[in-house]
C-alpha cells in the first residue's frame, strides 16, 4: 500500500481537485490521509464528502493549528502503508504517478524517490517549464539545489519515522528532511517524468525571496551545519532558486 499524506489548511477552493487526482490513480492500492490543520473554511466539508463515498480516504483534524511539518508527521504516524507519498492540498498528481513510481522504486531498489515537476498558476493554467529529476540525486547535489518537490516524493515509511519533518519555524522542513534521509541512504532516485503538477502561489512563503532564503538557511542549520557554512550554502541555493523561478515565469503558458 501507498499512504498519501495531504496536509490541508484553508484549502477548500483547491482540495477537491487534489483529491480527485488521487482518486483517478491507475494504481489501486492506496489510502489518502487528509490532515486538516484546524481550517476555518470549507476544507473539512470537502474532505468529509469524499471520505463518505471512498473508504480509502481518511480524515484527521489536528487538535490545534500546528503547521505543515506537524501535519505531515501526523499523517506518517497514521499511515498503514509501507510507502508514503505526499501531495499538498493545492497540487495534483497525474493519473499514472503512483503506478509508474512504484515500478521505478522496485526496479532501482530505491528507498526514496521523486519525479520531475510541471507547474501551473493559481488558476490552473500550465507553464511549459519542467523541473527535471536526476536519476541518482546524491547528497552533495541536493545541498546545491532542491529538485525534490515535496508532492513528488515517495519514501519508505520507516525512513520518515526516523527522520521526521523538523518543526523549527521558518524552515524548508521538507528540504531538511530530504537532506537527512539522503545523507543516510546515499541518493534519492529521480523519475524524470512530470508526474506532479505543482501550483505556484504568489502568497506562499517560498515566493518571498527573503523569507525563502531564511527558510533554506534554517534547513541547513537543522541538519547540523554551522552558521557560516549554512549562510554560504544558502547563497548558492538562492541563486539557483531565483534562476528557476525566472525560467518558470518566462515559459509560455500551455493552452
C-alpha positions as CSV (number, residue, x, y, z in Angstrom):
1,X,0.0,0.0,0.0
2,X,1.0,3.6,-0.7
3,X,-0.2,6.0,2.0
4,X,-0.7,9.5,0.6
5,X,-0.4,12.3,3.1
6,X,-2.1,15.6,2.4
7,X,-1.8,18.5,4.9
8,X,-4.6,21.0,4.4
9,X,-5.2,24.4,5.9
10,X,-7.9,26.6,4.4
11,X,-7.6,24.9,1.1
12,X,-11.3,24.5,0.4
13,X,-11.1,26.1,-3.1
14,X,-8.5,23.6,-4.4
15,X,-8.7,20.5,-2.2
16,X,-11.4,18.7,-4.2
17,X,-9.3,18.9,-7.4
18,X,-6.3,17.5,-5.5
19,X,-8.4,14.6,-4.1
20,X,-9.8,13.8,-7.5
21,X,-6.3,13.4,-8.8
22,X,-5.7,10.7,-6.2
23,X,-9.0,9.0,-6.9
24,X,-8.0,8.8,-10.6
25,X,-4.9,6.8,-9.9
26,X,-4.4,3.7,-12.0
27,X,-2.6,2.1,-9.1
28,X,-5.4,0.9,-6.8
29,X,-3.6,0.0,-3.5
30,X,-3.5,3.4,-1.9
31,X,-5.0,5.3,1.0
32,X,-5.3,9.1,1.3
33,X,-4.8,10.7,4.7
34,X,-6.0,14.3,4.8
35,X,-4.6,16.1,7.9
36,X,-6.7,19.2,8.5
37,X,-4.7,21.8,10.4
38,X,-7.8,23.4,12.0
39,X,-9.1,25.0,8.8
40,X,-11.7,27.7,9.2
41,X,-13.0,27.5,5.6
42,X,-14.8,24.7,3.8
43,X,-11.9,22.2,3.8
44,X,-13.4,19.9,6.4
45,X,-16.7,19.6,4.5
46,X,-14.8,18.9,1.2
47,X,-12.7,16.1,2.9
48,X,-15.8,14.6,4.7
49,X,-17.8,14.5,1.4
50,X,-15.1,12.4,-0.3
51,X,-14.4,10.2,2.8
52,X,-18.1,9.3,2.9
53,X,-18.0,7.7,-0.5
54,X,-14.4,6.4,-0.7
55,X,-13.2,4.1,2.1
56,X,-9.6,4.6,1.1
57,X,-9.8,8.3,2.1
58,X,-9.3,9.1,5.8
59,X,-9.8,12.5,7.5
60,X,-7.9,13.7,10.6
61,X,-8.2,17.1,12.3
62,X,-5.4,18.4,14.4
63,X,-6.4,19.5,17.9
64,X,-4.7,22.9,17.3
65,X,-3.2,24.7,14.3
66,X,0.4,23.3,14.3
67,X,1.8,23.8,10.8
68,X,2.6,21.7,7.7
69,X,5.6,19.8,9.3
70,X,3.4,18.6,12.2
71,X,0.6,17.7,9.9
72,X,2.9,15.7,7.6
73,X,4.4,13.9,10.6
74,X,0.9,13.2,11.9
75,X,0.0,11.7,8.6
76,X,3.0,9.5,8.6
77,X,2.1,8.3,12.1
78,X,-1.4,7.4,11.0
79,X,-0.3,5.7,7.7
80,X,-0.8,2.0,7.2
81,X,1.3,1.7,4.0
82,X,4.9,0.6,3.6
83,X,5.4,3.6,1.3
84,X,4.5,7.2,1.9
85,X,3.7,9.7,-0.8
86,X,3.0,13.4,-0.2
87,X,0.5,15.6,-2.0
88,X,-0.1,19.2,-0.9
89,X,-3.7,20.3,-1.0
90,X,-3.2,22.6,-3.9
91,X,-1.1,20.2,-6.1
92,X,-2.1,17.5,-8.5
93,X,-0.9,14.0,-9.4
94,X,-1.1,12.7,-13.0
95,X,-3.3,9.6,-13.1
96,X,-0.3,7.3,-13.6
97,X,2.0,8.7,-10.9
98,X,1.8,6.0,-8.3
99,X,1.9,3.2,-10.8
100,X,5.0,4.5,-12.6
101,X,6.7,5.5,-9.4
102,X,6.1,2.1,-7.7
103,X,7.6,0.3,-10.7
104,X,10.5,2.7,-10.6
105,X,11.4,2.2,-7.0
106,X,11.2,-1.5,-7.4
107,X,13.4,-1.5,-10.4
108,X,16.0,0.6,-8.7
109,X,15.7,-0.9,-5.2
110,X,15.1,2.7,-4.0
111,X,14.2,3.8,-0.5
112,X,13.2,7.3,-1.5
113,X,12.3,8.7,-4.9
114,X,10.9,11.8,-6.6
115,X,9.7,12.8,-10.0
116,X,10.1,15.8,-12.4
117,X,7.6,18.6,-11.8
118,X,5.3,20.5,-14.0
119,X,3.9,23.9,-12.9
120,X,0.6,25.7,-13.0
121,X,-0.5,29.1,-11.8
122,X,-3.1,29.8,-9.1
123,X,-5.9,29.4,-11.7
124,X,-4.6,26.1,-13.0
125,X,-3.0,27.4,-16.2
126,X,0.0,25.3,-17.1
127,X,3.6,26.5,-17.8
128,X,5.9,24.8,-20.3
129,X,8.9,24.7,-17.9
130,X,9.6,21.3,-16.4
131,X,11.8,20.9,-13.3
132,X,13.8,17.8,-14.2
133,X,14.7,14.8,-12.0
134,X,18.2,13.4,-11.8
135,X,18.3,9.6,-11.9
136,X,20.6,9.5,-8.8
137,X,20.5,12.6,-6.7
138,X,23.4,12.5,-4.3
139,X,23.7,14.3,-1.0
140,X,26.2,16.8,-2.4
141,X,24.0,17.6,-5.3
142,X,21.0,18.0,-3.1
143,X,22.9,20.5,-1.0
144,X,23.2,22.8,-4.0
145,X,19.6,22.7,-5.1
146,X,16.4,21.1,-4.1
147,X,15.0,19.2,-7.1
148,X,12.7,17.2,-4.8
149,X,9.3,18.8,-4.9
150,X,7.5,17.5,-1.8
151,X,4.4,16.4,-3.6
152,X,6.5,14.3,-5.9
153,X,8.3,12.3,-3.2
154,X,7.6,8.7,-2.3
155,X,9.7,7.1,0.5
156,X,9.7,4.1,2.8
157,X,7.7,4.9,5.9
158,X,10.5,3.7,8.3
159,X,12.7,6.5,6.9
160,X,10.2,9.2,7.5
161,X,9.6,7.9,11.0
162,X,13.4,8.0,11.7
163,X,13.8,11.5,10.0
164,X,10.6,13.4,10.6
165,X,9.9,16.9,9.3
166,X,11.6,19.4,11.7
167,X,9.3,21.8,13.5
168,X,11.8,24.8,13.5
169,X,9.9,27.9,12.5
170,X,10.6,29.4,9.1
171,X,12.3,26.3,7.7
172,X,12.1,24.4,4.4
173,X,11.1,21.5,6.5
174,X,10.7,19.1,3.6
175,X,14.2,20.0,2.3
176,X,15.7,19.4,5.7
177,X,14.0,16.0,5.9
178,X,15.3,15.0,2.4
179,X,18.8,16.1,3.3
180,X,18.7,13.9,6.4
181,X,17.3,10.9,4.6
182,X,19.6,11.1,1.5
183,X,22.7,11.5,3.8
184,X,21.8,8.1,5.2
185,X,20.8,6.2,2.0
186,X,23.4,7.8,-0.4
187,X,21.0,9.0,-3.0
188,X,17.4,9.7,-4.0
189,X,16.2,8.2,-7.3
190,X,14.6,10.5,-9.7
191,X,12.0,9.5,-12.3
192,X,12.4,12.1,-15.0
193,X,8.7,12.5,-15.9
194,X,6.5,15.4,-14.8
195,X,4.1,13.3,-12.7
196,X,3.4,16.2,-10.3
197,X,1.7,19.4,-11.2
198,X,2.8,22.0,-8.7
199,X,0.6,25.0,-8.1
200,X,2.6,28.3,-7.8
201,X,1.1,30.9,-5.4
202,X,2.2,34.4,-5.1
203,X,1.2,34.3,-1.4
204,X,3.3,31.3,-0.4
205,X,6.3,31.6,1.9
206,X,8.7,30.3,-0.8
207,X,7.5,33.0,-3.2
208,X,9.0,35.7,-1.0
209,X,12.8,35.7,-1.8
210,X,13.9,36.9,1.7
211,X,11.7,34.5,3.5
212,X,12.8,31.7,1.2
213,X,16.4,32.4,1.9
214,X,15.9,32.4,5.6
215,X,14.0,29.1,5.3
216,X,16.8,27.4,3.4
217,X,19.4,28.8,5.9
218,X,17.4,27.2,8.7
219,X,17.2,23.9,6.8
220,X,21.0,23.7,6.6
221,X,21.2,24.6,10.3
222,X,18.7,21.9,11.0
223,X,20.9,19.2,9.5
224,X,23.9,20.3,11.5
225,X,25.9,22.9,9.5
226,X,27.5,25.9,11.2
227,X,26.1,29.4,10.7
228,X,28.9,30.4,8.3
229,X,28.6,27.3,6.2
230,X,24.8,27.5,6.3
231,X,25.0,31.1,5.0
232,X,27.3,30.1,2.1
233,X,25.0,27.2,1.2
234,X,22.0,29.5,1.4
235,X,23.6,31.9,-1.1
236,X,24.3,29.2,-3.6
237,X,20.8,27.8,-3.2
238,X,19.2,31.3,-3.5
239,X,20.9,31.9,-6.9
240,X,19.6,28.6,-8.3
241,X,16.1,29.3,-6.9
242,X,15.9,32.7,-8.5
243,X,17.0,31.3,-11.8
244,X,14.4,28.5,-11.6
245,X,11.6,31.0,-10.9
246,X,12.7,33.2,-13.8
247,X,12.7,30.1,-16.2
248,X,9.2,29.1,-15.0
249,X,7.6,32.5,-15.5
250,X,9.4,33.2,-18.7
251,X,8.0,30.0,-20.2
252,X,4.9,30.1,-22.4
253,X,1.6,29.0,-21.0
254,X,0.2,25.8,-22.4
255,X,-3.3,26.5,-23.8
